[in-house]
Amino acid sequence: MLKNYITIAINNLLKNKLYSAINIVGLAIGLAACIIIALYVREQSSYDKQWKDSDRIYRVNYSAQWPGKELHRWSTAPVPAMPALQKYFGDKIEQGARIYGATFGPQPVDTGNAKFRDRIVFVDPSFIEMFQFEVLAGSLEDTLTDRNNVALNEKTARRYFGNQDPIGKVITVGAGNFKTNKKVTAVYRIPGKTVLDYIALFGLLDATATGAPSPSQWWEPLAGTYFKLKKGAHIETLKPHIPALIDRHTSMSDPTRKASDVISLFFQKLEMAYLDSTWDSQTAGGDITLVMAFTGISLLILLIGCINFTILTTAKATQRAREVAMRKVAGATRKQLMIQFIGESTFIVFLAMILSIGVVEIMLPLFESIVGKSFSLNYTSPSTFLPLLALLLIVGISGGLYPAVVLSGFRPGDSLKANQSKETRGSISFRQVLVIFQFSVSIFLIIFTGVIFAQTEYSINRDPGYNKDNLLVINGSGSDQIQAKIGVLKQELLNLADISNVGVSAFQPSNQRDGRNDIFSLPGHSERTFGAPVMNICDDYFKTYQIPIIAGRGFSSMDRDIPEPTAIEGNESKRLLKVNVVINESAVRKFGFTGAEDAVGKILTVKFNNNNFLLNFTIIGVVSDNHLYSINAPPRAEVYSLNPRGANIITARFKGSPQKIVSQVNSVWKNVMGDEEKETVFVDQLVAKEFEQERTAERILVSFSILAILIACMGLFGSASFTVDRRTKEIGLRKVMGARVKNIVSLLLWQFSKPVLIATIIAWPVAIFAMQSWLERFQYQINPLLMIPICLVSGLITLAIAWFTVAGNTIRVARSKPITALRYE
């Protein structure tokens, strides 16, 4: 019987080559899209699941919101937090570990033969128990017995020493008075995907690195902090006790406020740290919303392929009505017929699955270039084979269930009547509903793609308050040599014909760092305080970035000489330092000035060292608001200080070829700084990087929208071919009665346009609602009215594609001779 079923299935496929091809190719494309997105989702969801008991490992995150300042979040915690948590929750926490130095950025590293910049961190001995790094050489246990030992990851070791054995080699870490020699005692590899992949070198964390625990350390989130819950413990039982724990270990100078009113600790399962990356301001992470969206899109595309199968199979059911009737007359039960037809559908899905694997192999390199990640697909692995088998059975059974029910339900008596069609009004209506659903999804994806493209372009091209074009950022290592020669470097760069301005600062655009935060007050109003970051810059900074000065003046050479602090009259123990500063428009509003002109000449006061040291900042100018901090964040209040000391970011405004200017800058750097490490990047690239995820989403959506429309059109083409063939006699009679080709084509195109128009009416409100929710993630959004033309264009595109799809068959039959049409069947 099985052989008979297979033979019948193959004969039906060969008998209806066009419909079989549409079925198999449409399903193959849907399956390929589902497989590719599944690879992406698996990669995004695989972070930090390789550790032992990973489901019980949590990261401690930290937030702080000072009065008058915005909320700040970190993926790190205070150094004393871990010991306090272990003591406070000893019955629930099994193990804890810290990573110290993750927030300090790359450090200079000298191997004796070359210099590099890498991030070095210090860890608790328990770290290598909680996270099982793969040891390639040496011993991690030995590394964590002496603070002068260091372990290198595999890539770093190869970069430092090539093919030489690194074990026993000595490297110098740090610069100036902070240089230390470290002996390499281990080489390791981090297995799998992890948010810890920033670790290039690590050594032992001890008291000499962090100092004695003190209440003040609770205000500085300097350590990556992780703990493992005991079996049976629940994380929710820890959370209510966090405010009391914080208040027990630190306090505020204001007795009316608690420390827990300002700072807090949050526990995040490490497996979710990559996808829920809102805490990680220094590193890029995933986006769980995008992952869920792509998962839904892939399932919708697969569903469209299944709908094609259902539409075409039910449409062709009339041609198998007599076959079903004869089988029933011969004694076949409805159950047997359903098994046969579900088996046929599974066989078709099997053929489509084989074709889809070929499509995946062809399209995967292109998809990898779109998302910037690599994927592996091992078909012999159970993690790959079993999901594919499950997908085959689910799609085969679900896609063939309705056609099997329809076909097996035909009545022999009705089916054996000559020239009688078994096409029922119910099956026609059902196919119409499926076609409407297909095009609703396609229109939704077109609108989704259009809005993402419009929002991304608007965000990137919106005026940032400075000229981001033709700016090259040179990020030095911050060593003493760079600090000593930064003035020489600036002058040498200005000597280049293609460089017009050079600015020095302690930060670069899109850095997401605050600078030094101070609490300001106005003379005579010490009860009112305002928090704002102080940005250290040189006097040419505003000119380099072309930030307009709207009141007063910018810095000049006469502001460079900072006077010595003077004694405050009446109190010789107190000191006063007067410095000129420039503020932005947001600071004008925050400090309560009536306008930019009103702010010029006013004084801001900052107190240090228990009020024994006062800084009087005289406002000499006001610059317009800008988005140097983040192109997608609102401008914040900022105070600019002329203090290039400690600054290691050089920005050059250039003209001409970017490649040429990079080559010239490299040559100047080599002449001035020797082999000191540096990084160069263009400012417009930094701005574009902020929207890297949106760009990726846009490219993926464009690709899969095209696939969805292609599959839907294939189904529409098959359905149109069948419908036009069934109406051949009707078309012949219309022509005999005097109808023109134009009239017939218009009639048929209108009938095929109706489901597309209905789909448009359904898709528009759903897409608008979804897009409004998606746009909420942006501080600056496109005009909502822009979605109206996007919706109109999506409907017109879909309608035009539908017309183009069915026009060929319609025109062919409409132009045929009436005698040929009347002889049909």
N, C-alpha and C positions, 0 to 999 in steps of 0.2 A: 504493500500500500504506500509506503514511504517513497519507493521508486516511482510509483504512479503519480504521487503528489509533485515530486520534483520535476518529472517529465512535463506535467501539465503547466507548472509554473514557468518552466523554460519556454514552452511553446507559446504561452500567453505573452511573455516578454518579447519574443521574436515576432509574434503576430502584430503587436502594437509597438513598433520600434520607437516612434516619436514619443508616445506617452511613457514608455519604459525609460527612455533616455532622460526625459524631464524629471521623472520620479527619482531615478538613481542619482543624476547630477545635482538636483536640488537638495536631496537628502545628504549627499556627500559634502556639499558646500556647508550646509548647516552643521553637520557633524564635525567638519574640519574647524569651523569657527568655534564650536563648543570645546573641542580638544585644545585649541590654541589658547583660548581664554582660560581654560582649566589649568593649563601649564602656568599662565601668568598668576592666577589666583593661588595656586599651590606654592609658587615661588614667594609671593608676597606674604603668605600665611605660614611659611616654614621657619621664620626667624625664632631662634632660641628654644626650639623644641628638642634639640639634640642633647641637652643636659640631663643628667640623672635627676628624676623627680622634678622636671621642669614645671609641672603644673602646680608645684608648691613654692616656686621661687618668685619673689616680688621685688620690685624696685621702689625705693623711697623717693618721692618727688617733693618739691618744696615750693611754697608760694609766699609772697610778701606783698603787703599793700600798706605803705606808709600814708599817714594823713596827707591829703592833698596831692598824692601821686597815684599813677596808674598801677594796676595789678601786674606783678611780674611772676613768672613761673620758671622753674628750673627742673631739670631731670637729675639734679644732684641734691645733696642734703648737707647739713652741718657735720663737721668731723665727729663731734661727740654724740651725734644722734644714734649711731649704731649701738655703742655700749649702753646708752640709756634705754633703748628699745629692748635690748637683750635682758637688762636688769628688770625692767618694768613688766615685760611679758615673758619671763623666763619659762613659764609653763606652756607657752604657745609657740615660741620661736626656737627652732632646732639649731640654726646656724646663721651667722651673719658675716659679711665681708664688705670691705670698702676699697674703692679705687680713688687715690688722692692724686690731684694734679691734672685731671681731665679738663678742667676749666682754664688751665694756664696757657694752652696753645702750644704749638711746636717750639722746641728748644734747640739751640745750636748743638751739634754733635760733631766732634773732631776725631776721626779714626787714625790720625797720623799721616795718612796719605790723601785724604779728601775731607771736605766739610759738608755737612748735611743739616737739615732742619727736620726734626721728628718729635712726635709727642711721647714723652716719657712719663710714666705714672708709677705710683708706689701702691702696693696692695698688702692686705693682711695675709698671714700664712694660710688662713682658712679659704682664701680665694681659689687656690688650685684644687681644693677639695670640692667646692661648690661648682666650679667650672672646669671641666676635664679637658684641658688643652692637650693636643697631641704633641708629645715630646719627640723631636727628631735627633737631638744630640744633647749631651750633658744631663743635668738634673734640675728640675724646678724646685725640688725640696732643698737642694744645696743653695740655690739662688736666694731663697727666702730665709737663710740663716745669717746673712751678713748684708748690711745696707750698702756695702760697696760692690756687691754683685749685681749683675743685670742679665735679663733674658731677652733675646731678640726674636721677633717673629721671622718666619722663613724668608719672606720677601725682603725685609730690612737687612737680614744677615747677608743675603746674596748681593744686595745693593752696596753694602759696606765693604765686603771682603771678596766678592766674586766667588770663585770656586775654592778659595782657601778655607781651611777649617777655622771657624771663628772662636771656638772654645779656647779660653785662656787669653784671648786678645784683650787689650785695654783700650777703652775709648774715653774721651773727655766730653762731659756733658755740661752745658751752661756757658755763660760768658762772664768776663770781668772777674769780680771778686766771688762769683758764685760758681766757678768751675770746680767740678769734682771728677775724679777718675773712677771708672767702673770697669770691673772685670767681667767679661762675657762667660757665663757658666752654663747657659742653656740656649737651645734654639727650638722653637715651638711652632706649631701650626694651629690656627683656630678652626675647629671642625664646623662645617655647616654655615648657615647664615646666622648672623648675630649683630645686635646693636653694639657689641663690644669690639667690633672690627677696627676701631680707631687706635687700638693699643699697638704701638710699634715696639716699645721697650717697657719692661717693668722690673721693679726691684722691691725690696722689703719696706713696708710702711712701719715706722716706729715713732716713738715720742719725739725724737729729734727733728722729724720732718714736719710735724704738725704743732709742736709745742704742747705744754700742759693744758688739759681741758679747762676751759673757762667759760663763764656765761656769755662773754662777748662772741665766742665762736658760733653761737647759735644764730647769729645774724649773717653768717657767711656760708652759703651752700657750696663748699669746695670739694666734697667727696661724693663720688658715685657710691650709693649705698644699697646693698642687696641683702635679703634674708630669706631663709627657707622655713616655712611653717612646719610644725610637727604634724604628723598624721592625725587626722580627726579634728584639727583646729580650724576655725573659720575666721577669715580675714575681717569679716564684719564685726566680730567681737572686739577687735583692737581699736577700731576707728573712734568710738565714743570717748576713749580715754586719752586721745592725743592732746587736746587742749590742756588737761591737767598735767600731763607729762612735760609739755613745753613750759608752763608756768612754774613748775617745780625747779627747772634748771636755769631759767633766765627771767629777767624782769625788765621793765621799762623805767626810764627816768621820771616819767609822769606817773605818780602813784594812783591816778584815777583810771589808768588803762592797764590791761593785761597784755603780756607778750603774745598770747594766743589770739588777741584781737588783730594782730598785725601779721604774724607768721603762722604757717600751718604745714603739716606733713600729710602726704597722700600716698597710698599704697597702690601700685599698679602691677598687675601680673606681667612678668617679664615676657611671656609669650605674646602679649599684646602691645609691647612697648614700641615695636617698629610700626605697626599699623596705626596705633593711636599716638602719633608723634607730636602732638600739640605741646608737649613738655620740652621737646628737644629743639632749642633755639639755635644751637651751634651746628647740628648735623641734620641732613635731609632724611626724612623717613617716608613711610608709605602713607596711604590715605585709605582708611577702611570704607569710606563712602564711595570712592572710585572703584574699589575692589568689588563692593556689593553691586554697584551700577553695572560694571562690566560683566559680572556673573549673570545679572538679570538680562542684559542685552544678548549674551551668548545663548541663554535658554530661549529667549524670544526668537532668535534666528533659527535655532533648532526646531522650535515650535512651528515656525513658518514653513520649514521643510516638511514637517509631519503633516501640516495642513495641506500642502501641495499634494502629498500622497493621498490624503483622504479625499480631496476634491476630485482628483483624476480617477481614483479607483471607484468612487461612487458614480462618477459620470459615465464610466465605461461599464457599469454594472449591467445596463440593459443588454449589452452584447453577450453577457454570460447568463442571462435569465433562463434561456432554454437549457443550457448546460446544467444549471442548478436544478431545473425541473426534472430533467432526465435522471439525474442522480437520486432525487427524492423518489421518483417512480421506481427506480431500481432498488430502493430500500435504504438510502443514506439518511441518517438522522441529522437534525439541525446541529447537534454537538459536533458530529464528524465534519460537517461542512464548515463550521466555525473554526475548528482546528486546522482544516485545510487552508482556509483563507488567511488566518493569522500566521500559519507557517509560510505561506507565500509572501506575506508582507515582511516577515522576519528574514526570508531569503533575499528579498530586495534590499532590506536594510544591511544585510551582510555584504552584498555587492557594493552598496554605497559606502560601507565602512572601509572596505579595501581601497576604494577610490579615494576616500577622504584621507587615508593615511598618506597616499601619494601627494594629495593637495597640501597636507600639513608639512611634509618634507620640502615641498617647493616653496611654500609661503613662510615657513618658520624663520629663515634668515632675514627676510624682509621685515617680519614682525619684530625680530630681535633688534634690528636697526632702528625701528620706530620707538621702542620702549627703552633702548639702551641697556638691555640685559640679555644674558644668554640662558637658554633652556636646554635641558637634556630629556630625551624621550627613549627610554629603554623598554622595548616592547616585550622582552622576556621577563621583566621584573613584575612580580605580583602587584606592586603599587601602580603599574601601568596596565597590565593585562586584565586584571579583575575589574577596574572601572570601565575599560572599553567593553568587556563582556556584559557588564551590567547595563551600559548604555545601549548596546545592541539589543538586549532583551526588552528593556523598557521602551525604546523607540519602536521596535518591531511589534510588540504587543499593543502598545497604546495607539500607534499609527494605524494598525490594521484592525483594531477592535470594532470601530463603527462600520467600516466597509464589510466586515465579516458578518455583523449583525444584519445589515441591510441585505446582503446577498443571500444569506442563509434563510432569510424570511420570505423570499419569493414563493408564491403559491403555484404549484405545477399547472393547475387548470388555466389560470390567467396567462402564465408564461408561454404555454404551448399554443395559444391562439395566434394565428398567422398575422404578421404585420402589426402586431401590437407592441407598443413600447412599455417597458416597465418603469419609465421615468415618472416618479411621483412628485406631487407638489411639495411634499415634505423634504425630499432629497434636494430639490432645486433650491428651496429656501435655506436649507442647511449649508449648501455650497455657497450661496450668496453671503451668509453670515460669516463663513470662513474667509471669503475673499475680502470682505469689509475689515475683518480683524487683521488680515495680512497687511493691507494698505494703511490701516490705522497705525500699526507698529512702524511701518516704513516712514510715514509722515512724521510721527513722533521723533524718530531718530534724525530725520533731516532738520527738524526744528531745533532739537537738542544740539546738534552739531553747529548749526548756524548761530545759536545764541552763545555757545562756548567760544566760537571763533570771534564773534563781535565783542564779547566781554574781554577776551584776552588781548585783542588788538587795541581796544580802548584803554585797558590798564597799562599796557606797555607804552603806548604812544601819548598818553595823557601828560600834560605839562608837569614835570617833577619839581619845578621851581629852580632848576639849574639846567645848564646845557650838557646833557650826558654824552653827546657825540664827540668823537675825536679826543677822548680822555684815556690815558694809559696810567694804570695804577701799578706802582712798584712797591712790593711789600718786602722789606728787609727783615733780618732775623732779630733786630733789636740789640745786637751786641755792642760793646763799648766802641769797637772800631767804626761801626756804622754811625753811632751817635757822634763820634768825634769828627767824622768826615762828611756828615750829611750836608753841611754848608758848601763844601767843595763840590760834592756831587751835584747839588742844585745849580751851582754856577756853571759847571761843565755841561749840564743838560741844556741850560739857557744859551750856551754858545752854539748849539746845533741850530742850523738854519730853519729846520722844520718844526722846532718847538718854540711856542710863543710865551707860555707861562708855566711855572712850576710851583706847586703848593705842597706844604708838608703838614701832616696831621697825625693824630694818634689813632685814627680810625679810617675805614674805607666805606664807600657806599654799600648799603644792603648788608652791613656787618651784624646788625641786630644787637650791638652792644651799646650800653648806656653812656660810656665815658664815666668821669668821676661825678657822682651825684652829691650835691650840696643842698643844705637847707638854708634858704635865704629869708631875710626879713628886711623891712624898710625902717630907716631911722625913726625912732619915736613910736613905732608900732611893732615892738618885739613879740607881742602876743600873737601876731599873724605871721605864719611861716609858709613858705612855698618851696616845694622840692623841684629841682631841675638839674639835668646833667650839665656838666661843664666840659666843653669840647676844646681840647688844646690844639691850636693851629698856628700857622705862620702868617705873616702880614700879607702874603700874596694869595692866600687861600681863596678868598671870595672872588678875586680877579680870575683865578685859574678855573674855578667852577662856574664863573659868570653868574653869581648870585647877586641880584640887584640890591643896592643899599637904598632904602626908601626914606631914611631920615638920618641926620647927623653925618658921620664919616666912618670909613673903615679904618683898619689898623695901618700905621705908617712906621717908618724907621724910628721916630721919636718915642714910640711906645715900647720899643724893644728893651730899653734900660729900666729894669725893675728896681726901685729904690729899696734900701734896707729898712726893715721894720723899725718903727719909732715907738718910744714909750708913750703910753696914754697919759695925758695930763692928769695929775692927781693920783696916779697909781703906777709906780715905776715897775711893778712886777708884770704888768700887762703890756702887750705889744700890739701895734696897729700897722697893717700893711695896706697901702693904697695901690690899686691896679685898675687899669682901664679895660672895659669889656664891651662886646657887642652882643645884642640879644636879637631874637627873631620876633615876628609878629605874634606868635602864640604866647611867647613870654610876656609881651606887652599886655595881652589880655589877662594872662594868669596873675601877673603882679598887680593888676588893678589900675593901670595907667589908662588915661582917656584916649590916647592915641600914640602913634609913633613919635611925633614931635614932642609930646608931653613926656615921653620916657627919657629922651636925650638929656643928659646932665644929672639925672637922678642917681641915687646911691643905693646899692644892695649890700647888706651886711651878712657875713658868714662868721660864725663863732666856732673856734676849735679849742681843744685842751681845757675843758671846763671853763670856757669863756675867757681864758687868759690870753688868747690870741685871736685878734679880730682881723678879718679881711673886709675892706671897703672897696666894692666894685663900682666904679663910676661908669655909667652907660654913656659911651661916646657915639654910638650908632645903632640903627635898627635895620636888619636885613629882612627880605621877604621870606615867608615860610617856604620850606622845601621838603622834599621827600628823600633826603640822603639816607635816612635811617631805614626806610622801606618804602618802595613805590606804592605799596598797597595799604600802608598804615597812615592814619591822619597825622598831620604835622604836630610835633610836640614842642613844648617850651624848651628852648635851648639857650645856653649862655656860652659865648665863644671867648676864649682867653688866649692872648698872645703868649704861648708857651710851647715852642717847638721841642723843648727838652723832653726826652722820653718818647718823642714821636718817631715812628719808623716807617710811615706810609708816605711815599712820594707820588704825587699826581702830576702828570705832564700833559698840557694841551698841545696837540700837534696838528699838522696839516699834511696832506699827501697820503702815501701808501702806508697802511698799518704795518705790513710786513717789513717795510723799510725802516720805520721808526723803531720797531722792536729790535732789529739788528743793530741800529745805531745806539740804542739805550744799552744793549748788552755789552757793546764795545766800551762805552763810557764807564759802565759799572765795573767791568774787568780792570780798566785802567785805574780807577779810584779805589775800589773796594777789594780788589784781588779776587780770592776764591770764596769770599763770603756768599752764603746762600741768599737767594731772593726768589720771589714769585712775581710774575707780571700778568695782568688781566685788564681787559678793556671794560670801562664802566658800563657801556651798553650791554655787554655780556653778563655783568653782574645783575643788571636790572632784568634781563631776559631770564636769568636763572631762577628768579623768584617765581616765575610762572612756568617752570619746567613741567610740573605735574599737569597743568592745564594744557600745555602744548601736547604732551603725551596723550592726554585724554582726547584732545581734539583730533589728533591723527588716528587714534584707535577708532573713535566714533565715525570719522569719515570712512575708514576702511570697512567697518562693519555695517554702516548705513548702506554703502554700495552693495554689499553682499545681500543684505535684507531686501533691498529693492530688486536686485537681480533674481533672487529666489521667488519673490512675489510675482515678478513679471513672467518668469518661467511658468508658474502655475496659471497665471492669467492667460498666457499664450496657449497652454494646453486646454484650458477650459474654453477659450474662445474658439479654438480649432474644433473642439467637439460640438459646441453649440452651433457654430456656423454650418458644420457638416449636417447636423440634425435638421437645420432649417433650409437645406438646399432646395427642396421642393417648394417651400414657401417663397423663397427668393425667385425661383423660376416662374411661379404663378404671378408674383408681383410684376415681373418684367413683361409677361404676356399681357397683363392689364395696363401696361404703359408706364410703369415706374422706371425712372432713370437710375443709372449707377450711383449718381450723387445722392439721390433720395434714399436708396437702400443702404449705402455706406453711412449716411448721417443717422439713419434709424438704428443701425447696429452699434455704431460708436456711442450714441446716446445711451443705449441700453447697457453697454459696458462701462460707461462713465458714471452711471448712477451709484454703483457700490463705492467707487473712488470718492465721489462727492460726499456720500454718507460717512465714509471713513475720515474724510477731512473734517467734517463737523464734529465727529467724535474725538479726533486726535487733538484738535486745537485747544480746547479748554484743559484737557489733561496735560498737554505739553506746557501750556502757560503756567499752570499751577506748579508743575514740577520745576520749571525754570525759575520761577520766583523764589522757591525754596533754595535752589542751588545758588542763586545770585546773592543770597544773604551772607555767604561766606566772604564776600568782597566788601570792603569799606566804601569803595567808589564803584558805582554800578552804571551800566548803560541805561539810557532812557527806556522805561518799560514799554513805551509806545513803539519802540523799534521792533518789538516782537510781532506787531501786527503785519508789517511788510514781510518779515521772515516767515510768518505763517502763510501769508498769501503766496509767496514764492514757492514754499514747500508744496502747497496744493497744486499750483500750476505745473511744477516739475513732475509731480506724481501723475497728474492728469495727462501731461504730454507723453510721459513714458508709457502710460497705459494705452493711449491712442496709437503710439508707434508700435506697441507690441501686438495689438489686434488688427491694425490696419491692413497688414499683408494678406491675412486670411480673408478678411472682409472684402477687400477689393478684388481678390482672386475669384471668389464665388460670385460676387455681384457682377463681374464682367463676363462670366461664363455664358454660353448660349442657353436660352430657355429650354431647348430640346434636351440638352445634356442634363440640366437640372431635373426635368420631369421624368427622365429615365432613372434617376437615382434610386437605389434600393430595388 
